[in-house]
């Protein structure tokens, strides 16, 4: 039988680090509930628990903290003085509505091609001689009516009918423009420029007073007298 081996001493001795291992472990802190349990003093048996503490009495807030105090303080502060160098806001006056005059269109007449050509020639001749002082077509018509007013007043009212020599049926003896007529060629529309609304109304009044029938008949008859297109 072989002799037993001698047990060798271990290299690591756990007992040697017993105290050091305890120091290396993290320290556990007590939880709040455990702290309250530990810190709460033990009550003697048979004693009622203490009543809860009464809330502190309400304290009125200072005047500055009351609602509306900020607005009152702002209004109480006097406005800062504005120096003359500070630019003032520009005050714009309200725009006044302009009264627009209503323009009236000059009256119009229908003239035969023969009379229109003479009226056009007369106006062109005045423009060559008088230039800026030439009369408008409306002014030429009004001057012609005024120049032959007495003759125009009786042209339609004193019209007589007679039978000419060698004729069978009677016809008007005067050369008045018919109240309603048909033109051999297309008539020309003439705007009586320069005739105001008041003069246009007077012209229409003469149509009724002299029984001319239409405004065009009166104007054409006056121009025929003016340009000598009808026998006297």
RAQUI-V237627 format. One record per residue. N is the residue number from 1. RES is the residue in three letters. NEAR is the number of other C-alpha atoms within 10 Angstrom. Layout:
BEGIN
{{N,RES,NEAR} {N,RES,NEAR}}
END
This chain:
BEGIN
{{1,UNK,3} {2,UNK,4} {3,UNK,5} {4,UNK,6} {5,UNK,6} {6,UNK,6} {7,UNK,6} {8,UNK,6} {9,UNK,7} {10,UNK,7} {11,UNK,6} {12,UNK,8} {13,UNK,9} {14,UNK,9} {15,UNK,9} {16,UNK,9} {17,UNK,11} {18,UNK,10} {19,UNK,9} {20,UNK,10} {21,UNK,11} {22,UNK,10} {23,UNK,10} {24,UNK,8} {25,UNK,8} {26,UNK,7} {27,UNK,8} {28,UNK,6} {29,UNK,8} {30,UNK,10} {31,UNK,9} {32,UNK,9} {33,UNK,9} {34,UNK,11} {35,UNK,11} {36,UNK,11} {37,UNK,11} {38,UNK,11} {39,UNK,9} {40,UNK,9} {41,UNK,8} {42,UNK,8} {43,UNK,9} {44,UNK,7} {45,UNK,6} {46,UNK,6} {47,UNK,7} {48,UNK,8} {49,UNK,7} {50,UNK,6} {51,UNK,6} {52,UNK,6} {53,UNK,6} {54,UNK,6} {55,UNK,6} {56,UNK,6} {57,UNK,6} {58,UNK,6} {59,UNK,6} {60,UNK,8} {61,UNK,8} {62,UNK,8} {63,UNK,10} {64,UNK,11} {65,UNK,10} {66,UNK,10} {67,UNK,9} {68,UNK,11} {69,UNK,13} {70,UNK,13} {71,UNK,9} {72,UNK,11} {73,UNK,10} {74,UNK,11} {75,UNK,10} {76,UNK,9} {77,UNK,8} {78,UNK,7} {79,UNK,8} {80,UNK,6} {81,UNK,6} {82,UNK,9} {83,UNK,8} {84,UNK,7} {85,UNK,6} {86,UNK,7} {87,UNK,8} {88,UNK,9} {89,UNK,6} {90,UNK,6} {91,UNK,6} {92,UNK,6} {93,UNK,6} {94,UNK,6} {95,UNK,6} {96,UNK,6} {97,UNK,6} {98,UNK,6} {99,UNK,6} {100,UNK,6} {101,UNK,6} {102,UNK,6} {103,UNK,8} {104,UNK,8} {105,UNK,12} {106,UNK,15} {107,UNK,20} {108,UNK,15} {109,UNK,17} {110,UNK,18} {111,UNK,22} {112,UNK,17} {113,UNK,16} {114,UNK,13} {115,UNK,18} {116,UNK,18} {117,UNK,12} {118,UNK,16} {119,UNK,20} {120,UNK,11} {121,UNK,11} {122,UNK,16} {123,UNK,15} {124,UNK,15} {125,UNK,12} {126,UNK,15} {127,UNK,15} {128,UNK,10} {129,UNK,10} {130,UNK,11} {131,UNK,11} {132,UNK,9} {133,UNK,9} {134,UNK,17} {135,UNK,19} {136,UNK,16} {137,UNK,18} {138,UNK,19} {139,UNK,15} {140,UNK,19} {141,UNK,22} {142,UNK,19} {143,UNK,15} {144,UNK,20} {145,UNK,23} {146,UNK,11} {147,UNK,14} {148,UNK,15} {149,UNK,15} {150,UNK,10} {151,UNK,12} {152,UNK,21} {153,UNK,17} {154,UNK,14} {155,UNK,20} {156,UNK,20} {157,UNK,12} {158,UNK,9} {159,UNK,12} {160,UNK,12} {161,UNK,12} {162,UNK,12} {163,UNK,12} {164,UNK,12} {165,UNK,6} {166,UNK,6} {167,UNK,9} {168,UNK,8} {169,UNK,9} {170,UNK,11} {171,UNK,12} {172,UNK,13} {173,UNK,12} {174,UNK,16} {175,UNK,13} {176,UNK,19} {177,UNK,20} {178,UNK,15} {179,UNK,14} {180,UNK,10} {181,UNK,8} {182,UNK,9} {183,UNK,9} {184,UNK,8} {185,UNK,9} {186,UNK,11} {187,UNK,16} {188,UNK,15} {189,UNK,14} {190,UNK,16} {191,UNK,16} {192,UNK,20} {193,UNK,17} {194,UNK,16} {195,UNK,20} {196,UNK,16} {197,UNK,14} {198,UNK,8} {199,UNK,14} {200,UNK,17} {201,UNK,13} {202,UNK,11} {203,UNK,19} {204,UNK,15} {205,UNK,13} {206,UNK,19} {207,UNK,19} {208,UNK,12} {209,UNK,12} {210,UNK,16} {211,UNK,17} {212,UNK,26} {213,UNK,16} {214,UNK,17} {215,UNK,20} {216,UNK,21} {217,UNK,20} {218,UNK,29} {219,UNK,22} {220,UNK,22} {221,UNK,24} {222,UNK,24} {223,UNK,24} {224,UNK,20} {225,UNK,18} {226,UNK,19} {227,UNK,13} {228,UNK,10} {229,UNK,13} {230,UNK,14} {231,UNK,8} {232,UNK,7}}
END
